[in-house]
Amino acid sequence: MAPPPDNVYFPPLGGLLEGETALLSWKLIASALVDTAGDRLTSAAVTEFLKDPFVLELLKNPATTFAPSTAQSAAALETRTAAIHVTPSSTDKYDLKTIQADARWLSKTAAINEVAALRIVVVELQSRPHTFLASPLSSQDATNVRKAASGSSSSSLPAAETTVDADVLWTEFNTDQSRQRRLLATYLSERRALAKSTDHFTSLILHSAPVFPNADTTALPAVNAAIETLRSEIVKGSLGQAPGADLDGRAFLKSIPTYVAELRGCMQRAGAGIQESLKCAGSVVTEELAHDWVQTALAEAVHFLSVIFLVLQACGRTFLSPAVTAEWFSFVGEYGFLDGITPGFEAMAELILPLKTLVCVNSLILLNLNRAIGYLDHDLELEGDEEPYINDTDVLDTIHGAIVSAAEGGLATASPVFLSWSLILHRMDVSFQERTERRDLAQNQRAQDGFELDNQPFHIHQSLQPRGRRSSVGSIVSLEPARYDGFLNEQILPHAAEGEPLVPRLAMAATDQCQVYDVVIAMANCAGGGADAAFRPGLGPRIRLVFLELLTASFPIVGYQADPLSALLSVLSGGHETWDLPDDDETVARAVLKDSRLLQFYVQNSLNRFPYEFTPFVSISRLLAACTSTPGLSDIVVESLLQTPSLTFTLPPGFEGYAMIDDVDHATATMQLTEDIPLFPTGASRKRLAYYNEKQVAVIPAGSYGRFMIDGSGIVNIDYEHSTIALLGKRLDANLSDDMYEPVLGFLQQSEVAEAIRLLAALVRSEVRKASKNGQPADSARASEAGLAIVQEASRDLEQAKDIVSVICDTLDNLIQDGPAETDESRMAVLAVCVDFLLAILPLCPGRVWSYMARCQLLNTESSAGRLCILTGASDVVSERFNFLNVSIRFLSGLVQNAMNSAVQRKVATKPNGRSNQHKSNDDSIWLGTSDKTLTQVSLSIAQTVVDVYENTSTWKFASEVQRASLVSGAIGILQDIVVNASSLESPTEQESLVACFEPAAQFIIKSFLSSSSSSLRFQPLLTSLLLGLELPQSTLYPQRYKLAVDRVVAALELSAALLKVTNHVDTTGKAPELETQIFQIASLPARLCALSDSTLRPALDLLTDLIVTAAARASEPPSLLGYLGPQISRSFLGVLLAMDKPFKRPTEAARIWKFFSTILRHRQQWMANCLLTGKTPREALQTDGKVTKLSSDSALAKAKEALKSIATLPHVESLAMLDFFAAAQNYWPWTIFAIRGDNDYLDSMRAYVRDLQPAATTAKTDAVAACNEARIAAYIAESFAMQLYHMRQMGTEEVFARDVVQDIDYYIRDGVAVGGYNASLHANFQRNFGNRYTGCSLDQFKRSMLQRRDLGPQFYYALDLADRMLSFDAAWTGSKGFQKEMQTANVNLSLVDAQIALFHAWEVLLLELSVCLLPKNRRLPVVMLQLAEQCLAANQNRQGPELIFVKIAQSRANLALLLLQRLAEYALLPKDVSQLLLTVWTSIHSVENPWSVERTPYFRTLLRILYIVLRGSRRGQAESGSGAVAGAGANALIGSVEGDGTAAAAAGKAPATQGGTVSEDGAMVVSTTQTVLNVLDRVVAHGFRALVTIVHDEETESRPEDLALLTAVLQACLSTPGMSDCQSQVLNIMASHDVLHVATSLFSWSDKLLVDDRDPVYGELSLLFLLELSALPVVAEQLACDGFLSHLTSAGLAAHMRRPGVSPFSDVAAAQRCYSIWAKAVLPLLLNILIALGTSIAPEIAYVLNQFPTLLETSVQRLEAPGLSRTSAATLRDTTSKSAKGGGGDAPLTLLSVNEVHSLALLTRVLEVLRVNHARDIAPVAWDGALVLESVDFWLSRPRLLRERLVPLGAREGEWRSAEAQHFKGLAENRLEEKVLQLMGVVKIILSDDETE
């Protein structure tokens, strides 16, 4: 059969070298199999790898993985590296020739096949960035580290001693020899990882899925399901059978010889060494590689032994194949049970005990002690084809030879095997002797029966024949010689004849010579769960179970002794401390409780001696109490303690109150009490007090039976049923009151006190655990009751004022008064267990514990140091001191967590809800009497104490670094929890924060780390922890030790990040805090840690992210991260990150990396950003021309672009982070847009993604989180499209892409502007119900602070994770309809709103960019724009959410509508019928309440601008002209009408002279539109004008000139609307109803007092302009005249200013400029409108008013004078022509406003002149020289070039006209401003020429 293909195991080389795929090394597979989160093991790549048939074959036979070279493998190397499969690289990414050479060199050197060697070469190439980051620090790094430590000596800083320059290190790293060393190291690493993978893979198959303690709780069910599916497919693929929970290991038995052969190879390699094994390696071999070689061989051996153990144990209790047994014992006999291995170096020493342990337990399993003894005793029947090794003489010889040789050599490793074998041999011998005796007796009996039978008749003989199956017991068959008799006769019996029998000698060798029980204890600890445990948690308990069989079988021979009892305790505990027992490890305790013999041998015997022998029974009970989940077993321990049947003690001296008996009813009793025995008799000095105050307890009544344990000793065992728990409580109390009691049982020793309190703490925990299996609030309440029941039982016999809590607190108080010298190990043990007891009861009665800690002297206070550091003040932290410190740190951490978890429970009294009603009183009482002040005080003391401990860890000497790591990580964890808790929630302004109790403690910690005086002292332990992180143990064993080391590093990283986050909230006088500088200096450490472990990647990356953000927030030019890292570290660091978590491809990890990249781009890290975007370091970039024409495939930008081509298949979390990076790159680094040009498939992919999106409302019904993510992704895509269009527009290539985008914007049209996701009823009901349920606590108190990360989803706005902790006590929180679900829904809803807001802003930018690119050519876009404008206005009319969210979005929507309508109006693309649009605008305006309030004015102002644009869009055929003038030929029509009938009313009604010019109607507007305009005039213009004027007169408010101008513009637009000429009376009535004319006139009168900036009378101009627009209606003009407006005009204070000299558009005084503007823009047009409306009747007054301003009349002529013309009279003009040539003419600049002024004056004077023909006496002539003006106009019209030079724009609008192209006179004028001037001058010439003609 052909072997399966290896494409999964070793994918094509080309893709691997190009980075398209990633190779799954065995190291990665091993890391996935031990993953505690499960996300790596469930990744697609790993599951595909593990299911692959080729991989399964390798795991079955690991030797084939690195098989020797063959001709086929050599040919395979050539095939794989051929050019057809691998394109030779022209870059420096890889060199194919070097790869081939390395593969051949490694194949030859390591004696492996070429394909395996090539795979290792690829693994090394792929992991090269990781390897370099794991290399030693450079001298630059070391210098920075020492600076950060403020000059601390390098000897105190691990890994900081180096003098090698970074460039030298890099050069050395890239040498051939260095690469070959790395290849060998990688080869050895792969061997270790393969063995580890095989081990864990076998465990996965045989024992179901592992536990994932670090898995996300929400994802855990999916992870478990995926693992089970994977296991099923693996089992089916490898065994061809359906999986079960535990498979029968017999299917794997055939592989054991393979693994034994592997073991032999491992031992041979370890013994030979690397020099002997790799003779071709030469100088490449170093001492480090030599050690690595031996370590690899032994590590492989451990894992192969583990595989054998798993297979053997999975086979059950049956005998295994004799061949397997013989093979095994042949191996261990040959290698002496591996006992002879001696440690050559530390890493090797760690592997020896695990090796010996597994060799021992495998041997014990194969011996199968219990079944062998049962078989020899004929107590069992064999199963099926079961074949005992006992029946095979050859196998027995092999076993016996191996064991005897080991015994004779005194090999301690095999001592449990000696003992087991001696027991088997003993049963063999006994069976042999019994059979011999019975055979002789049976044969004699048979001979006699045969003689008698011969004399019986035949039928009687026949009837005596057996029927059916004959019993073998006592039969002649069972009495025949057994198969092992020959072995006995040859190996055992001869030794007995020679002297001392062999069996006792073997047993004595085990017990006396080799101390077998000490060996068992050591191996049990090795297989335990403590820091020194070598095996994973799932394997250790299974190993310890094997030793139980030995202890059970040996008990009848050894008996109840201290040594086997100690061994049993070790097997049960596995090296765990009381407070460290895992919740889920019940395997061994369950086995003991199920084994009746163990219970009888050890538990019952210890009980019979209790309390005379105090410790054994208490210790066993404590350890067995760990079994809490097995029905029928979990209550055994507690029940036995509550109803203990007897007591063993020494009778009091002189006690004779008993009688000896011989009672058949009490066969075991030998005596009976005749008097009561009070166990706690009161001392003589306290008897009277006790008589009155103490209840009689613990009295053994007369008549109780008992027995003397030892004759004449006085030690008795009395039948007295009692509660051991209550008895322990009383004895602990008696120990405190030694002057009060004279206990019969005696006082407890310190060690016994410790054991008693340990038991009580263990019972409390076990009862709580049993009652809270589901984690529901009701279960929590039951758990609390169950735990308190133990406390109450222990307090049952105490005085009324005491309970066990107060007793233990008093015990702690007494002991902490002693100094370090007086506090020995036993006292330290009591201190530790007292603190542990407080930790155990903390969830049950927290108020008691906090109140005690407030007065306890253990912690620091402001006035004194705490006893914690004093008691452990010695430099040497011995075992008990460490335990005390460790449990104290755990306790303080528990206090911090408890304070956080109870934040709500302390403040509110929950209402009873269903089943929770019965727990209400308990919940309320546990915090009774505990104030927030107490928690604040204790929290501060905890912070001060922990900071002391944290500092001292640097100087204390520990037994091992593991202890230091445990203590440091615990202390740092507390500091971090306090800082994070204090800053996790926003502080409400109206209520106290839920985390207020942490704030003083957090401030103390922050100041401790940020102050310059103490920062170096505080920073040193953090720095040391990070440096030690670079030396994380790489062993495949000791997972707990590795976890402690990683936890220390992670804690240091997380605390540093937490402190950095809060630095911006601490005043450091604008300077970067010392901590920030220190972390920049050591930035290479977290960068390196990103590569060393998956566990440290996340916190290290988070720290660097926070560092960059913090530095950018404080400084405009933050320190350069690349500068501190150096180019080599930066390159490798980015190389690690750019792998994007390949090959696992976990979306969350990839998203974290993309977010880090975005942070670099957005926070001014220019050098690192360039390195990231180009894939080159600055040094490499300098070697090129500096132009980025093609992206490097290694750059982040190229990877993002490539990934976006398949955006539809990416997980949302990864898409969001990647698009954020992509948008940041284009936004902050515009050159990237040009760099990614060319291949636009990613743009097509993004367009397709948006095109296929469903409406958010539809998606939200099934997956609300997906709706949020899709909206946010669409927003990023819109941003990218907008930036692409902008830059394409610069190159003129935008049209095609813009047209494509417009075709795919349906999603944006539907959801872009609505922001309709807010569920108002959800939030209102949630807020109300939450407040009702938790009185005194509001929902706002759970807002997540801005210091915490906010990702879209269930944790977005409200801190659901913290709420879970704080509210889990209440049943109303959980459940499908609980508040937890509501908060999650509210968070998702707010996420949707946030995403939709982002979508709106992005769509806004894209839409405007599309309008620039496509208008006016595209037909679809105008329709879309108009539709969206209406959507914006309609959305703003709908009921919005909270103002905090929607005020800004409403303003933004209005701004967007304004811009869209402006663009449409600009290109005349507004619809012909705007009635519907106008109605929408009017409705929006009408819906605004209190529009002129400060808050609403900006929004209302925008709506008015929209209204203005829409109203202007309703006009047709309008012609633009100057202010207040009639343009072009209309002037003649106007004058003609005046001449004909003396009135201009009719003409004015048709063509009102307004600022905007004339309007010709295309048709009558509909009635509804006219009514809408009238409503606008009433509600908006008139009412608004009056309101604004009122505001203007209020001195306390800000000025509003722009609002008045806006209302004037709206008025103008309204009056210009077609059909409004027929509504003049309605308009007048509207204005009259609001008294607008009077208000405007009054405003003008006051305008010289209402000055704004620079004393500008702007309100004078605004008031007249408003009246000007109204005066366009003749009826209004008449009303103005009737109201005496002209007299108000001339008598106003501002008129006096206008008469003064210097009123000019170019005056240096703002008031003078404004006066001129009022004259030219407002007064003259207004006079003209009034004159036209009233004609002759008003003409005298008009002339009078004009003559009131002679200076202005004269200067108007002068401003227009041609150069050289006289400014005084026309008579002198001809005489001064020569002066003009010399520069004496008018050199002043011309302005459009000046020409407008002349235009208005020309019209006024022309009309007045016409009227004077018939009324010369009434109408005074106006002193204005029209002839000179006409001459000047002729001059300018004849010299357009000179006009162009002199023309000056006034204001921004005229500036735009000057830049705009002329529309009508392109031949004469170059711009619109010039064109307008020419037009006006032409009109003036026509007017004045008519005058001249006449």
Buried (B, 14 or more C-beta within 10 A) or exposed (E): EEEBEBEBBBBEBBBBBBBEBBBBBBBBBBBBBBBBBBBBBBBEBBBBBBBBBBBBBBBBBBEEBBBEBEEEBBEBBEEBBEEEEBEEEEEEEBBBEEBBEBBBBBBBBBBBBBBBBBBBBBBBBBBBBBBBBBBEBBBBBBBBBBBBBBEBEBEEBBBBEBEBEBEEBBEEBEEEEBBBBBBBBBBBBBBBBBBBBBBBBBBBBBBBBBEBEEBEEEBBEEBBEBBEEBBEBBBEBBBEEEBEEEBBBBBBBEBBBBBBBBBBBBBEBBEBBBEEBBEEBEEBBBEEBBBBBBBBBBBBBBBBBBBBBBBBBBBEEBBBBBBBBBBBBBBBBEBBBBBEBEEBEEBBEBBBBBBBBBBBBBBBBBBBBBBBBBBBEEEBEEEEEBBBBBBBBEBBBBBBBBBBBBBEBEBBBBBBBBBBBBBBBBBBBBBBEEBEEEBEEBEEEEEEEEEEEEEEEEEEEEEEEEEEEEEEEEEEEBBEEBEBBEBBEEBBBEBBEEEEBBBBBBBBBBBEBBBBBBBBBBBBBBBBBBBBBBBBBBBBBBBBBBBBBBBBBBBEEBEBEEBBBBBBBBBBBBBBBBBBBBEEBBBBBBBBBEBEEBBEBBBBBBBBBBBBBBBBBBBBBBBBBBBBBBEEBBBBBBEBBBEBEBBBBBBBEEBEEBEEBEEEEBEEBBBBBEEEBBBBBBEEEBEEEBEEEBEEBBBBEEEBBBBBBEEEEEBBBBBBEBBBBBBBBBBBBBBBBEEBBBBBBBEBEBBBBBBBBBBBBBBBBBBBBBBBEEEBBBBBBBBBBBBBBBBBBBBBBBBEEBBBBBBBBBBBBBBBEBEBEEBEBBBBBBBBBBBBBBBBBBBBBBBBBBBBBBEBBBBBBEEEBBBBBBBBBEEEBBEBBBBBBBBBBBBBBBBBBBBBBBBBBBBBEBBEEEEBEEBBEBBEEBBEEBBBEBBBBBBBBBBBBBBBBBBBBBEBEBEEBBBBBBBBBBBBBBBBBBBBBBBBBBBBEEBEBBBBBBBBBBBBBBEBBBBEEBBBBBBBBBBBBBBBBBEBBBBBBBBBBBBBBBBBBBBBBBBBBBBBBBBBEBEBEEEBBBBBBBBBBBBBBBBBBBBBBBBBBBBBBBBBBBBBBBBBEBBEEBBBBBBBBBBBBBBBBBBBBBBBBBBBBBBBBBBBBBBBBBBBBBBBBBBBBBBBBBBBBBEBBEEEEEEBEEBBBBBBBBBBBBBBBEBEEBBBBBBBBBBBBBBBBBBBBBBBBBBBBEEBEBBEBBBEBBEEBBEBBEBBEEEBBBBBBBBBBBBBBBBBBBBBBBBBBEEEEBBEBBBBBBEBBBBBBBBBBBBBBBBEEBBEEBBEBBBEBBEEBBBBBBBBBEBBEBBBBBBBBBBBEBBBBBBBBBBBBBEEEBBBBBBBBBBBBBBBBBBBBBBBBBBBBBBBBBBBBBBBEBEEBBEBBBEBBBBBBBBBBEEBBEEEBBBEBBBBBBBBBBBBBBBBBEEEBBBEEBBEBBBBBBBBBBEBEEBBEEEBBEBBBBBBBBBBBBBBBBBEEEBEBBBBBBBBEBBBBBBEBBEEEBBBBEBBBBBBBBBBBBBEBEEEBEEEBBBBBBBBBBBBBBBBBBBBBEBBBEEEEEBBBEBBBBBBBBBBBBBBBBBBBEBBEBBBEBBBEBEBBBBBBBBBBBBBEBBBEEEBBBBBBBBBBBBBBBBBBBBBBBBBBEEEBBEBBBEBBBBEBBBEEBBBBEBEBBBBBBBBBBBBBBBBBBBBBBBBBBBBBBBBBBBBBBBBBEEBBBBBBBBBBBBBBBBEEEEEBEEBEEBBEEEBBBEBBBBBBBBBBBBBBBBBBBBBBBBBEEBEEEBBEBEBBBEBBBBBBBBBBEBBEBBBEBBBBBEEEBEEBBEEEBEEBEEBBBBBBBBBBBBBBBBBBBBBEBBEEE
